[in-house]
Amino acid sequence: MTHQDTTPETAANKAADSTTGKAGTAGTAPAVPAASADPSKWGRVDTDGTVYVRTPDGERAVGSWQAGDAAEGLAHYARKFDDMLTEVELLETRLGTHAGEPKHTLTSARHLRDGLAEAAVVGDLDALAARVDHVVASAERAVEHAKVEKEQARADAVARKEALVVEAEQIGAEATHWKSAGDRLRAILDEWKTVRGVDRKTDEQLWRRFSKARDAFNRRRGSHFADLDRQRAAAKSRKQELVDEAESLTESTDWGPTASRYKQLMADWKAAGRAPRETDEALWQRFRAAQDRFFARRSEAFNERDAEFAEHAKLKEELLAEAEQIDPSADLKAAQNQLHRIQERWDEIGKVPRERMRELEGRLRAVADKVRSASDAQWRRTDPEAQARVDQFRDRVEQFEAQASKARAAGDERRAKKADEQAQQWREWLSAAEQALADR
């Protein structure tokens, strides 16, 4: 007995003894000695060849051995016990290493346990039963833990797909950056395919929401680009009209209004929007070529005009040199005639450069002002109405002076004084009229 109690355990038994963990046993598995070390401890072979195993409830016949001596028979059944022990240890190893499905391990352990009562083996069946019970309990816990993990994994998978659906629904309802949003929906679909563990019913519900969101996005995107196509078609038609008008104006010589019209055509071009890419650039090249043609012609015409206007300015400078020699004080009539001839020739010459216009016109206007001032002075000096006013005022002074003398002679000092006052008033007016006539 002492020898058998100290029999070394197998390496598998040691591994089973230390099996712990989230999916394994909670504690140390019962030790089971290998029966092959001393089969006689656990059974015997009767004289008639019947093989018995000892149990706490007494002996139980497990088979018959007729092929050799009793020791060989006992060893045979002990090896069968050890095979069962090895099978138990393998189940423990599966649990300890989390290999395979815990449910399969539990089924195998229960099958072993159910077969122990009639197992044709020789060994410590009581210890093996305890060991198997320990495996069954560990497997049950592993199954429960796997179930919890599976549920958690399912919940995580559902949450992940729910988040993907919510994002897809937001894109489907709101996104307008069509390319990046479309790329993101494709990425969501790729990620969707990698998420496992969702039950069929929930997965189908979430998939319907995702599909609906994707369809909504595709409809909005399709509607957007359909509208864009219509807008671009309208822009193409409008720009074609603008090009036609621009080309029709290239030969115009109505420089100012035509230049203004080209400016408006450019504003209309910008307001028309983009035409389809394949035609927009071609229309723009035609439009720009028409503009360039007109403005090149205008520039050429303006250059010619500027040269002509410069020549006009030179001729007018020559006229000014002549006009500025006029002396109206010497002979006003001759000065007026000469100025008139110069003005006629001035008008015949025509326009000058804009930047010279004020200068040249100002110099001619100064000559005209000088002649006109001389004419006005002469007219004022010879104005018959002014002289008539002087004579009239003098007559009135003389009349009131005569009345004053007559009144004094008659001794009427009051009337004399009044006549003197009236004569003084008219004398002042006479003085002012005479001064005005002298100033002319």
C-alpha positions as CSV (number, residue, x, y, z in Angstrom):
1,M,0.0,0.0,0.0
2,T,2.8,2.4,0.8
3,H,4.4,1.7,-2.6
4,Q,1.2,2.4,-4.4
5,D,0.4,5.6,-2.5
6,T,3.7,7.2,-3.7
7,T,3.4,6.2,-7.3
8,P,4.4,9.2,-9.5
9,E,1.6,10.9,-11.4
10,T,1.8,11.2,-15.2
11,A,2.8,14.5,-16.7
12,A,-0.8,14.8,-17.9
13,N,-2.0,14.4,-14.3
14,K,0.2,17.2,-13.2
15,A,-1.1,19.5,-15.9
16,A,-4.6,18.6,-14.9
17,D,-3.9,19.4,-11.3
18,S,-2.8,22.9,-12.2
19,T,-5.7,23.6,-14.6
20,T,-7.3,26.9,-13.7
21,G,-8.5,30.0,-15.6
22,K,-11.5,31.7,-17.0
23,A,-12.6,28.7,-19.0
24,G,-11.1,25.9,-16.9
25,T,-11.4,24.4,-13.4
26,A,-11.7,26.5,-10.3
27,G,-9.2,24.7,-8.1
28,T,-7.0,21.6,-8.3
29,A,-8.3,18.5,-10.1
30,P,-8.3,15.3,-8.0
31,A,-5.2,13.1,-8.6
32,V,-5.7,9.7,-10.2
33,P,-2.9,7.1,-10.0
34,A,-2.1,5.2,-13.2
35,A,-3.5,1.7,-12.8
36,S,-0.7,0.0,-14.8
37,A,1.8,0.8,-12.0
38,D,0.2,-1.8,-9.7
39,P,-3.0,-3.3,-11.2
40,S,-3.3,-5.7,-8.3
41,K,-4.2,-2.8,-6.0
42,W,-7.4,-2.2,-8.0
43,G,-8.5,-5.6,-9.1
44,R,-8.0,-9.3,-9.5
45,V,-8.5,-12.3,-11.8
46,D,-10.5,-15.2,-10.4
47,T,-9.5,-18.8,-11.1
48,D,-12.1,-19.1,-13.7
49,G,-10.6,-16.1,-15.6
50,T,-13.2,-13.5,-14.5
51,V,-11.6,-10.1,-14.0
52,Y,-12.9,-7.9,-11.1
53,V,-12.3,-4.3,-10.2
54,R,-12.5,-3.1,-6.6
55,T,-14.9,-0.2,-5.8
56,P,-16.1,1.4,-2.6
57,D,-19.3,-0.6,-3.1
58,G,-17.4,-3.9,-3.5
59,E,-16.0,-5.9,-6.4
60,R,-17.5,-5.7,-9.9
61,A,-16.9,-8.1,-12.7
62,V,-15.5,-6.2,-15.7
63,G,-14.6,-9.0,-18.1
64,S,-12.9,-12.4,-18.6
65,W,-9.3,-13.2,-19.3
66,Q,-8.4,-16.6,-20.9
67,A,-5.5,-15.6,-23.1
68,G,-2.7,-15.9,-20.5
69,D,-1.8,-15.7,-16.9
70,A,-3.8,-13.6,-14.4
71,A,-1.1,-10.8,-14.2
72,E,-1.3,-10.2,-18.0
73,G,-5.1,-10.0,-17.8
74,L,-5.0,-7.6,-15.0
75,A,-2.4,-5.5,-16.8
76,H,-4.6,-5.5,-19.9
77,Y,-7.6,-4.0,-18.0
78,A,-5.3,-1.6,-16.2
79,R,-4.0,-0.3,-19.5
80,K,-7.6,0.3,-20.5
81,F,-8.1,2.3,-17.3
82,D,-5.0,4.3,-18.1
83,D,-6.4,5.0,-21.6
84,M,-9.6,6.4,-20.0
85,L,-7.4,8.5,-17.7
86,T,-5.5,9.8,-20.7
87,E,-8.8,10.7,-22.4
88,V,-9.8,12.7,-19.3
89,E,-6.5,14.4,-19.2
90,L,-6.8,15.3,-22.8
91,L,-10.2,16.9,-22.1
92,E,-8.6,18.9,-19.2
93,T,-5.9,20.0,-21.6
94,R,-8.5,21.3,-24.0
95,L,-10.1,23.3,-21.3
96,G,-6.8,24.6,-20.0
97,T,-5.6,25.7,-23.5
98,H,-9.1,26.8,-24.7
99,A,-8.8,24.5,-27.7
100,G,-12.0,23.5,-29.3
101,E,-15.6,24.2,-28.3
102,P,-16.3,23.9,-24.5
103,K,-19.6,22.4,-25.4
104,H,-17.9,19.4,-27.2
105,T,-15.6,18.9,-24.3
106,L,-18.6,18.9,-21.9
107,T,-20.4,16.3,-24.1
108,S,-17.3,14.0,-24.1
109,A,-16.8,14.4,-20.3
110,R,-20.4,13.5,-19.7
111,H,-20.2,10.5,-21.9
112,L,-17.1,9.3,-20.0
113,R,-18.9,9.9,-16.7
114,D,-22.0,8.0,-17.8
115,G,-19.8,5.0,-18.9
116,L,-17.8,4.7,-15.7
117,A,-20.4,2.5,-14.0
118,E,-20.0,-0.2,-16.6
119,A,-16.4,0.5,-17.7
120,A,-14.4,-2.7,-18.4
121,V,-11.3,-1.3,-16.7
122,V,-9.2,-1.9,-13.6
123,G,-8.1,1.1,-11.6
124,D,-9.1,3.7,-9.1
125,L,-12.6,4.2,-10.5
126,D,-13.6,6.3,-7.5
127,A,-10.7,8.8,-8.1
128,L,-11.4,8.7,-11.8
129,A,-15.1,9.5,-11.3
130,A,-14.1,12.5,-9.1
131,R,-11.7,13.5,-11.8
132,V,-14.3,13.3,-14.5
133,D,-16.8,15.1,-12.3
134,H,-14.3,17.9,-11.9
135,V,-13.8,18.0,-15.7
136,V,-17.6,18.1,-16.2
137,A,-17.9,21.0,-13.7
138,S,-15.0,22.8,-15.4
139,A,-16.5,22.3,-18.8
140,E,-19.9,23.5,-17.7
141,R,-18.3,26.7,-16.4
142,A,-16.3,27.0,-19.6
143,V,-19.6,26.6,-21.6
144,E,-21.2,29.3,-19.5
145,H,-18.2,31.6,-19.9
146,A,-18.2,31.0,-23.6
147,K,-21.8,31.8,-23.7
148,V,-21.2,35.0,-21.9
149,E,-18.3,35.8,-24.2
150,K,-20.4,35.0,-27.2
151,E,-23.2,37.2,-26.0
152,Q,-20.7,40.0,-25.3
153,A,-19.2,39.5,-28.7
154,R,-22.7,39.6,-30.2
155,A,-23.5,42.8,-28.3
156,D,-20.2,44.3,-29.5
157,A,-20.9,43.3,-33.1
158,V,-24.4,44.6,-32.9
159,A,-23.1,47.9,-31.5
160,R,-20.5,48.2,-34.2
161,K,-23.0,47.5,-36.9
162,E,-25.4,49.9,-35.3
163,A,-22.7,52.6,-35.3
164,L,-22.0,51.9,-39.0
165,V,-25.7,52.1,-39.8
166,V,-26.1,55.5,-37.9
167,E,-23.1,56.9,-39.8
168,A,-24.5,55.6,-43.1
169,E,-27.9,57.1,-42.3
170,Q,-26.3,60.5,-41.6
171,I,-24.4,60.3,-44.9
172,G,-27.5,59.3,-46.7
173,A,-29.5,62.2,-45.3
174,E,-27.0,65.0,-45.2
175,A,-23.7,64.4,-47.1
176,T,-23.0,66.6,-50.1
177,H,-19.3,65.9,-50.6
178,W,-20.3,63.2,-53.0
179,K,-17.0,61.5,-53.7
180,S,-15.7,61.3,-50.2
181,A,-19.1,60.3,-48.9
182,G,-19.4,57.6,-51.5
183,D,-15.9,56.3,-50.7
184,R,-16.9,56.3,-47.0
185,L,-20.1,54.2,-47.7
186,R,-18.0,51.7,-49.6
187,A,-15.5,51.5,-46.7
188,I,-18.5,51.0,-44.3
189,L,-19.7,48.1,-46.4
190,D,-16.2,46.5,-46.4
191,E,-16.0,46.9,-42.6
192,W,-19.6,45.6,-42.3
193,K,-18.5,42.3,-43.9
194,T,-15.8,41.8,-41.3
195,V,-18.2,42.1,-38.3
196,R,-19.3,38.6,-37.2
197,G,-21.5,37.2,-34.5
198,V,-24.8,39.1,-35.1
199,D,-27.9,37.0,-35.0
200,R,-29.7,36.7,-38.4
201,K,-32.8,38.7,-37.4
202,T,-30.9,41.6,-36.0
203,D,-28.4,41.5,-38.9
204,E,-31.2,41.6,-41.4
205,Q,-32.8,44.6,-39.6
206,L,-29.6,46.5,-39.5
207,W,-28.8,45.6,-43.1
208,R,-32.2,47.0,-44.3
209,R,-31.4,50.3,-42.5
210,F,-27.9,50.4,-44.1
211,S,-29.3,49.6,-47.5
212,K,-32.0,52.2,-47.1
213,A,-29.4,54.8,-46.1
214,R,-27.2,53.9,-49.1
215,D,-30.1,54.1,-51.4
216,A,-31.1,57.5,-50.1
217,F,-27.6,58.8,-50.6
218,N,-27.5,57.3,-54.2
219,R,-30.8,58.9,-55.0
220,R,-29.7,62.3,-53.7
221,R,-26.4,62.0,-55.5
222,G,-28.2,61.0,-58.7
223,S,-30.6,63.9,-58.3
224,H,-27.8,66.3,-57.7
225,F,-25.8,65.2,-60.8
226,A,-29.0,65.1,-62.9
227,D,-29.7,68.8,-61.8
228,L,-26.0,69.5,-62.5
229,D,-26.3,68.0,-66.0
230,R,-29.4,70.1,-66.6
231,Q,-27.6,73.2,-65.4
232,R,-24.6,72.5,-67.5
233,A,-26.8,71.9,-70.5
234,A,-28.5,75.3,-69.9
235,A,-25.0,76.9,-69.4
236,K,-23.8,75.3,-72.7
237,S,-26.8,76.8,-74.5
238,R,-26.4,80.2,-72.9
239,K,-22.7,80.3,-73.6
240,Q,-23.3,79.3,-77.2
241,E,-25.5,82.3,-77.5
242,L,-22.9,84.6,-75.9
243,V,-20.2,83.2,-78.2
244,D,-22.4,83.8,-81.3
245,E,-23.0,87.4,-80.2
246,A,-19.3,88.0,-79.3
247,E,-18.3,86.7,-82.8
248,S,-20.9,88.9,-84.5
249,L,-19.3,92.0,-82.8
250,T,-15.7,91.4,-83.9
251,E,-15.9,93.7,-86.9
252,S,-17.8,96.6,-85.2
253,T,-16.3,100.1,-85.3
254,D,-18.7,101.5,-82.7
255,W,-15.8,101.2,-80.3
256,G,-17.4,102.5,-77.0
257,P,-20.8,100.8,-77.0
258,T,-19.2,97.6,-78.4
259,A,-16.5,97.5,-75.7
260,S,-19.3,98.0,-73.1
261,R,-21.2,95.2,-74.6
262,Y,-18.2,92.9,-74.4
263,K,-17.9,93.8,-70.8
264,Q,-21.5,92.8,-70.2
265,L,-21.1,89.6,-72.2
266,M,-18.2,88.6,-69.9
267,A,-20.3,89.2,-66.8
268,D,-23.1,87.1,-68.4
269,W,-20.5,84.4,-69.2
270,K,-19.5,84.2,-65.6
271,A,-23.1,84.1,-64.4
272,A,-24.0,81.3,-66.8
273,G,-22.1,78.7,-64.8
274,R,-20.0,75.8,-66.1
275,A,-21.0,73.9,-69.3
276,P,-20.0,70.2,-69.7
277,R,-16.2,69.9,-69.5
278,E,-15.7,68.7,-73.1
279,T,-17.4,71.8,-74.5
280,D,-16.8,74.6,-71.9
281,E,-13.2,75.1,-72.8
282,A,-13.9,75.1,-76.6
283,L,-16.6,77.7,-76.1
284,W,-14.3,79.8,-74.0
285,Q,-11.6,79.7,-76.6
286,R,-14.1,81.0,-79.2
287,F,-15.4,83.7,-76.9
288,R,-11.9,84.9,-76.0
289,A,-10.8,84.9,-79.6
290,A,-13.8,87.1,-80.6
291,Q,-13.0,89.5,-77.8
292,D,-9.3,89.6,-78.7
293,R,-10.2,90.2,-82.3
294,F,-12.4,93.2,-81.5
295,F,-10.0,94.8,-79.0
296,A,-7.0,94.3,-81.3
297,R,-8.9,96.1,-84.0
298,R,-9.9,98.8,-81.6
299,S,-6.3,99.2,-80.4
300,E,-5.1,99.5,-83.9
301,A,-7.7,102.1,-84.7
302,F,-6.9,104.0,-81.5
303,N,-3.2,104.0,-82.4
304,E,-4.1,105.4,-85.8
305,R,-6.4,108.0,-84.2
306,D,-3.8,108.9,-81.7
307,A,-1.3,109.6,-84.4
308,E,-3.9,111.7,-86.3
309,F,-4.8,113.5,-83.1
310,A,-1.1,114.2,-82.4
311,E,-0.8,115.8,-85.8
312,H,-4.0,117.9,-85.1
313,A,-2.4,119.1,-81.9
314,K,0.7,120.2,-83.8
315,L,-1.5,122.2,-86.3
316,K,-3.4,123.8,-83.5
317,E,-0.2,124.8,-81.7
318,E,0.7,126.6,-84.9
319,L,-2.7,128.4,-84.9
320,L,-2.3,129.3,-81.3
321,A,1.1,130.9,-82.0
322,E,-0.7,133.1,-84.6
323,A,-3.7,133.8,-82.3
324,E,-1.7,134.8,-79.3
325,Q,-0.1,137.6,-81.5
326,I,-3.5,139.3,-81.9
327,D,-3.7,142.8,-80.3
328,P,-7.3,144.0,-80.1
329,S,-6.2,147.4,-78.6
330,A,-4.7,148.3,-81.9
331,D,-7.6,147.5,-84.2
332,L,-10.5,145.7,-82.5
333,K,-12.3,144.9,-85.8
334,A,-9.3,143.4,-87.4
335,A,-8.6,141.4,-84.3
336,Q,-12.1,140.0,-84.3
337,N,-11.9,139.0,-87.9
338,Q,-8.5,137.3,-87.5
339,L,-9.8,135.4,-84.4
340,H,-12.9,134.3,-86.4
341,R,-10.7,132.9,-89.2
342,I,-8.5,131.1,-86.7
343,Q,-11.5,129.5,-85.0
344,E,-12.9,128.3,-88.3
345,R,-9.5,126.7,-89.1
346,W,-9.4,125.3,-85.6
347,D,-12.7,123.5,-86.0
348,E,-11.7,122.1,-89.4
349,I,-8.5,120.5,-87.9
350,G,-10.5,118.3,-85.6
351,K,-9.8,116.5,-82.4
352,V,-6.6,116.3,-80.4
353,P,-5.4,113.8,-77.8
354,R,-7.5,113.9,-74.7
355,E,-4.6,114.8,-72.5
356,R,-3.9,117.9,-74.7
357,M,-7.4,119.1,-75.1
358,R,-7.8,121.3,-71.9
359,E,-4.4,122.9,-72.5
360,L,-5.0,123.8,-76.1
361,E,-8.6,124.9,-75.7
362,G,-7.6,127.0,-72.7
363,R,-5.0,128.9,-74.7
364,L,-7.5,129.7,-77.5
365,R,-10.2,130.6,-75.0
366,A,-7.7,133.1,-73.4
367,V,-7.2,134.8,-76.8
368,A,-11.0,134.9,-77.3
369,D,-11.5,136.3,-73.8
370,K,-9.0,139.1,-74.5
371,V,-10.7,140.1,-77.8
372,R,-14.1,139.9,-76.1
373,S,-13.0,142.1,-73.2
374,A,-11.7,144.7,-75.6
375,S,-15.0,144.6,-77.5
376,D,-17.1,144.9,-74.2
377,A,-15.0,147.9,-73.1
378,Q,-15.5,149.7,-76.3
379,W,-19.2,149.1,-76.3
380,R,-19.5,150.4,-72.7
381,R,-17.7,153.5,-73.7
382,T,-20.1,154.2,-76.6
383,D,-23.3,153.0,-75.0
384,P,-26.0,155.7,-75.9
385,E,-28.2,154.6,-73.0
386,A,-25.5,155.3,-70.4
387,Q,-25.0,158.8,-71.8
388,A,-28.7,159.4,-71.9
389,R,-29.0,158.5,-68.2
390,V,-26.2,161.0,-67.4
391,D,-28.0,163.8,-69.3
392,Q,-31.3,162.8,-67.7
393,F,-29.9,163.0,-64.2
394,R,-28.2,166.4,-64.9
395,D,-31.6,167.8,-66.2
396,R,-33.3,166.7,-63.0
397,V,-30.6,168.3,-60.8
398,E,-31.0,171.5,-62.7
399,Q,-34.9,171.4,-62.3
400,F,-34.8,171.0,-58.6
401,E,-32.1,173.7,-58.2
402,A,-34.4,176.1,-60.1
403,Q,-37.4,175.1,-57.9
404,A,-35.3,175.8,-54.8
405,S,-34.2,179.3,-56.1
406,K,-37.8,180.2,-57.0
407,A,-39.1,179.1,-53.6
408,R,-36.6,181.2,-51.8
409,A,-37.4,184.2,-53.9
410,A,-41.0,183.7,-52.9
411,G,-39.9,183.4,-49.2
412,D,-41.0,179.8,-49.0
413,E,-38.0,178.3,-47.2
414,R,-39.7,175.0,-46.5
415,R,-40.3,174.3,-50.2
416,A,-36.8,175.6,-51.0
417,K,-35.2,173.2,-48.5
418,K,-37.2,170.2,-49.9
419,A,-36.1,171.1,-53.5
420,D,-32.5,171.3,-52.3
421,E,-32.7,167.8,-50.8
422,Q,-34.1,166.4,-54.0
423,A,-31.5,168.2,-56.1
424,Q,-28.8,166.7,-53.8
425,Q,-30.2,163.2,-54.3
426,W,-30.2,163.5,-58.1
427,R,-26.7,165.0,-57.9
428,E,-25.4,161.9,-56.2
429,W,-27.0,159.7,-58.9
430,L,-25.6,161.9,-61.6
431,S,-22.1,161.6,-60.1
432,A,-22.4,157.8,-60.0
433,A,-23.6,157.6,-63.6
434,E,-20.8,159.9,-64.8
435,Q,-18.2,157.7,-63.0
436,A,-19.6,154.6,-64.5
437,L,-19.4,156.1,-68.0
438,A,-15.9,157.2,-67.3
439,D,-14.8,153.7,-66.2
440,R,-15.8,152.2,-69.5
